[in-house]
């Protein structure tokens, strides 16, 4: 599963990204972003580049070249998450000295 994480231009911490969409493939995320793009326009103090009243209207475009905070992230599968949780659970139990 892939997620798109970008930042809302209205928040006081615009450097903070949050997940806003997910898809089965990276290409689906890229296609979705392209489908929402419009010619850049201004609305008051806001510079926007996504469809007015669309789901991404208030989001800044991602930098698809940065590795500091990637915009499109492979989060793995549900089975991956289940396996990771199970591993962490057993590591915790193994780290405890006494079983009662």
C-alpha positions as MATLAB code, in Angstrom:
seq = 'XXXXXXXXXXXXXXXXXXXXXXXXXXXXXXXXXXXXXXXXXXXXXXXXXXXXXXXXXXXXXXXXXXXXXXXXXXXXXXXXXXXXXXXXXXXXXXXXXXXX';
ca = [
       0.000    0.000    0.000;
       1.224    3.471   -0.846;
       0.357    6.753    0.881;
       0.582   10.372   -0.187;
       1.716   12.637    2.627;
       1.715   16.378    2.065;
       1.196   19.509    4.117;
      -1.842   21.716    4.580;
      -0.946   25.328    3.812;
      -3.317   26.604    6.530;
      -1.532   24.975    9.447;
       0.957   26.890   11.580;
       3.524   24.121   11.068;
       3.546   23.804    7.327;
       6.612   21.596    7.501;
       4.450   18.859    9.050;
       3.086   16.450    6.469;
       0.145   14.142    6.992;
      -1.284   11.232    5.036;
      -4.061   12.433    2.736;
      -4.560    9.586    0.246;
      -3.641    5.960   -0.301;
      -3.538    3.586   -3.246;
      -2.351    0.145   -4.254;
       0.495    1.489   -6.404;
       2.850    4.449   -6.502;
       1.682    5.219  -10.051;
      -1.914    5.564   -8.843;
      -0.776    8.244   -6.381;
       1.152   10.074   -9.117;
      -1.836    9.877  -11.474;
      -4.143   11.169   -8.727;
      -1.883   14.159   -8.071;
      -1.804   14.970  -11.791;
      -5.594   14.688  -12.043;
      -6.010   17.305   -9.314;
      -3.502   19.825  -10.717;
      -4.603   23.113  -12.294;
      -2.764   26.220  -13.430;
      -1.451   27.944  -10.299;
      -3.811   30.638   -9.027;
      -4.134   32.988   -6.079;
      -6.991   33.160   -3.647;
      -6.363   36.004   -1.214;
      -2.952   35.361    0.306;
      -2.959   31.711   -0.764;
      -1.147   30.411   -3.810;
      -2.887   27.237   -4.941;
      -2.214   24.615   -7.587;
      -5.018   22.086   -7.083;
      -8.680   22.210   -8.136;
     -10.839   24.682   -6.250;
     -13.095   22.824   -3.792;
     -11.189   19.629   -4.606;
      -9.786   17.311   -1.948;
      -6.257   18.728   -2.337;
      -7.183   22.413   -2.722;
      -5.527   23.486    0.547;
      -2.411   21.354    0.207;
       0.999   22.383   -1.023;
       2.394   20.274   -3.845;
       4.881   17.637   -2.770;
       8.511   17.724   -3.628;
       8.877   14.397   -5.378;
      12.657   14.708   -5.390;
      13.324   15.214   -1.670;
      14.343   12.336    0.532;
      14.035   14.337    3.779;
      10.290   13.767    3.976;
       9.163   11.656    1.036;
       5.700   12.507   -0.282;
       4.898    9.052   -1.623;
       5.661    6.223    0.776;
       5.365    2.451    0.518;
       3.889    1.442    3.887;
       3.815   -2.266    3.143;
       0.887   -4.632    3.446;
      -1.469   -5.485    6.274;
       0.450   -8.746    6.661;
       3.702   -6.780    6.981;
       2.183   -4.698    9.789;
       0.790   -7.788   11.524;
       4.174   -9.532   11.347;
       5.994   -6.452   12.681;
       3.540   -6.127   15.590;
       3.952   -9.805   16.451;
       7.741   -9.505   16.359;
       7.694   -6.439   18.660;
       5.315   -8.234   21.044;
       7.623  -11.239   21.336;
      10.720   -9.045   21.685;
       9.041   -7.266   24.594;
       8.162  -10.536   26.317;
      11.675  -11.874   25.746;
      13.135   -8.744   27.361;
      11.180   -9.255   30.598;
      13.097  -11.222   33.220;
      10.254  -12.955   35.065;
       7.186  -14.756   33.855;
       4.638  -15.274   36.592;
];
